[in-house]
Amino acid sequence: EIVLTQSPGTLSLSPGERATLSCRASQSVSSSYLAWYQQKPGQAPRLIMFSASSRANAIPDRFSGSGSGTDFTLTISRLEPEDFAVYYCQQFGSSPLTFGGGTKVEIK
Amino acid sequence: QAQLVQSGAEVKKPGASVRVSCKASGYNFMSNGIHWVRRAPGQRLEWLGWINSASGKTQYSEKLQGSVTFTRDTSADTAYMEVSGLRSEDTAMYFCARSSSSYMHDAFDLWGQGTMVTVSS
């Protein structure tokens, strides 16, 4: 099983600041099979990035993804109030499909 | 617009079974697979498995193999998950999620709202 480790666990930032979230895999993951999700309290997760660097429908361009192999990054260039949430990475190339433990982006 | 609507919360006793439904609308149900995911309190999201909506082919997480069953009713555009032999550790929020293609190895581009299943004596 591929274990995904996200860091930091919590990121305390102000609106307008840049957020950098990390996802490290226990073994290599093809970038084609790496996704990021956003989840707000009381809501289901929402796909924001697939294939490591492709934005999902209606996701603004302040979100970007990068990485390969075992290290992947989600960057939010300038935080908007609606971006404060928990973010999860996921690999779906190898069964069982697995998720990271999440990074909470909170308002400082 | 496309959506997945799940059935309501359930409270079950240990050893019982529970069935959760996931009704699709706004898209061609048979074009996309359905995954099932859960999050137990304090735990990370856990993938339970997948069903191909067209063929009914399934793939289960080894951890839950034998205790979970996925089915679908194409006439009702609905997928179902049944968990049997419930234990307290099965207390969790259960989600269905659409695979962005008919293929299992694809991102989850649409999620249901979640169904809380509580196992308690």
HADDOCK unambig.tbl for C-alpha pairs under 7 A between the chains (distance, minus, plus):
assign (segid A and resid 33 and name CA) (segid B and resid 106 and name CA) 6.97 0.50 0.50
assign (segid A and resid 35 and name CA) (segid B and resid 107 and name CA) 6.44 0.50 0.50
assign (segid A and resid 43 and name CA) (segid B and resid 113 and name CA) 6.61 0.50 0.50
assign (segid A and resid 44 and name CA) (segid B and resid 111 and name CA) 6.23 0.50 0.50
assign (segid A and resid 44 and name CA) (segid B and resid 112 and name CA) 6.72 0.50 0.50
assign (segid A and resid 44 and name CA) (segid B and resid 113 and name CA) 5.44 0.50 0.50
assign (segid A and resid 44 and name CA) (segid B and resid 114 and name CA) 6.72 0.50 0.50
assign (segid A and resid 45 and name CA) (segid B and resid 111 and name CA) 6.80 0.50 0.50
assign (segid A and resid 47 and name CA) (segid B and resid 108 and name CA) 6.63 0.50 0.50
assign (segid A and resid 47 and name CA) (segid B and resid 109 and name CA) 5.52 0.50 0.50
assign (segid A and resid 50 and name CA) (segid B and resid 107 and name CA) 6.45 0.50 0.50
assign (segid A and resid 92 and name CA) (segid B and resid 105 and name CA) 5.29 0.50 0.50
assign (segid A and resid 92 and name CA) (segid B and resid 106 and name CA) 6.18 0.50 0.50
assign (segid A and resid 92 and name CA) (segid B and resid 107 and name CA) 6.85 0.50 0.50
assign (segid A and resid 93 and name CA) (segid B and resid 105 and name CA) 5.54 0.50 0.50
assign (segid A and resid 96 and name CA) (segid B and resid 61 and name CA) 5.85 0.50 0.50
assign (segid A and resid 97 and name CA) (segid B and resid 47 and name CA) 6.02 0.50 0.50
assign (segid A and resid 98 and name CA) (segid B and resid 46 and name CA) 6.72 0.50 0.50
assign (segid A and resid 98 and name CA) (segid B and resid 47 and name CA) 6.42 0.50 0.50
assign (segid A and resid 99 and name CA) (segid B and resid 45 and name CA) 6.01 0.50 0.50
assign (segid A and resid 99 and name CA) (segid B and resid 46 and name CA) 7.00 0.50 0.50
assign (segid A and resid 101 and name CA) (segid B and resid 44 and name CA) 5.24 0.50 0.50
